[in-house]
Amino acid sequence: MADALGALKQPGVVALMRHALAPGTGDPARFDVEKCGTQRNLDARGRAQVRRTGKVPRARYPP
């Protein structure tokens, strides 16, 4: 992971992360990309995962 974070210092390098845990599979019926309420949203475990995941880049690369 340290190598991956170090690579972010290079010009033109970006990180792509998939969303955290969201219950269910696939898109729900009547899914609308413009309306968050129609999408699968993170559950409590997913929100906790996002908070943990976000600590590393925020600590290494503060705004």
MODELLER restraints for C-alpha pairs under 7 A, 6 or more apart:
rsr = mdl.restraints
at = mdl.atoms
rsr.add(forms.Gaussian(group=physical.xy_distance, feature=features.Distance(at['CA:7:A'], at['CA:13:A']), mean=6.95, stdev=0.5))
rsr.add(forms.Gaussian(group=physical.xy_distance, feature=features.Distance(at['CA:8:A'], at['CA:14:A']), mean=6.28, stdev=0.5))
rsr.add(forms.Gaussian(group=physical.xy_distance, feature=features.Distance(at['CA:20:A'], at['CA:42:A']), mean=6.93, stdev=0.5))
rsr.add(forms.Gaussian(group=physical.xy_distance, feature=features.Distance(at['CA:20:A'], at['CA:46:A']), mean=5.01, stdev=0.5))
rsr.add(forms.Gaussian(group=physical.xy_distance, feature=features.Distance(at['CA:20:A'], at['CA:49:A']), mean=6.33, stdev=0.5))
rsr.add(forms.Gaussian(group=physical.xy_distance, feature=features.Distance(at['CA:20:A'], at['CA:50:A']), mean=6.21, stdev=0.5))
rsr.add(forms.Gaussian(group=physical.xy_distance, feature=features.Distance(at['CA:21:A'], at['CA:42:A']), mean=5.97, stdev=0.5))
rsr.add(forms.Gaussian(group=physical.xy_distance, feature=features.Distance(at['CA:21:A'], at['CA:43:A']), mean=6.93, stdev=0.5))
rsr.add(forms.Gaussian(group=physical.xy_distance, feature=features.Distance(at['CA:21:A'], at['CA:45:A']), mean=6.61, stdev=0.5))
rsr.add(forms.Gaussian(group=physical.xy_distance, feature=features.Distance(at['CA:21:A'], at['CA:46:A']), mean=4.17, stdev=0.5))
rsr.add(forms.Gaussian(group=physical.xy_distance, feature=features.Distance(at['CA:22:A'], at['CA:40:A']), mean=6.27, stdev=0.5))
rsr.add(forms.Gaussian(group=physical.xy_distance, feature=features.Distance(at['CA:22:A'], at['CA:41:A']), mean=5.68, stdev=0.5))
rsr.add(forms.Gaussian(group=physical.xy_distance, feature=features.Distance(at['CA:22:A'], at['CA:42:A']), mean=4.32, stdev=0.5))
rsr.add(forms.Gaussian(group=physical.xy_distance, feature=features.Distance(at['CA:22:A'], at['CA:43:A']), mean=5.72, stdev=0.5))
rsr.add(forms.Gaussian(group=physical.xy_distance, feature=features.Distance(at['CA:22:A'], at['CA:46:A']), mean=6.05, stdev=0.5))
rsr.add(forms.Gaussian(group=physical.xy_distance, feature=features.Distance(at['CA:23:A'], at['CA:43:A']), mean=6.64, stdev=0.5))
rsr.add(forms.Gaussian(group=physical.xy_distance, feature=features.Distance(at['CA:27:A'], at['CA:39:A']), mean=6.76, stdev=0.5))
rsr.add(forms.Gaussian(group=physical.xy_distance, feature=features.Distance(at['CA:27:A'], at['CA:40:A']), mean=6.94, stdev=0.5))
rsr.add(forms.Gaussian(group=physical.xy_distance, feature=features.Distance(at['CA:28:A'], at['CA:39:A']), mean=6.52, stdev=0.5))
rsr.add(forms.Gaussian(group=physical.xy_distance, feature=features.Distance(at['CA:28:A'], at['CA:40:A']), mean=6.90, stdev=0.5))
rsr.add(forms.Gaussian(group=physical.xy_distance, feature=features.Distance(at['CA:30:A'], at['CA:38:A']), mean=6.86, stdev=0.5))
rsr.add(forms.Gaussian(group=physical.xy_distance, feature=features.Distance(at['CA:31:A'], at['CA:38:A']), mean=5.07, stdev=0.5))
rsr.add(forms.Gaussian(group=physical.xy_distance, feature=features.Distance(at['CA:31:A'], at['CA:39:A']), mean=5.84, stdev=0.5))
rsr.add(forms.Gaussian(group=physical.xy_distance, feature=features.Distance(at['CA:32:A'], at['CA:38:A']), mean=5.92, stdev=0.5))
rsr.add(forms.Gaussian(group=physical.xy_distance, feature=features.Distance(at['CA:32:A'], at['CA:39:A']), mean=6.97, stdev=0.5))
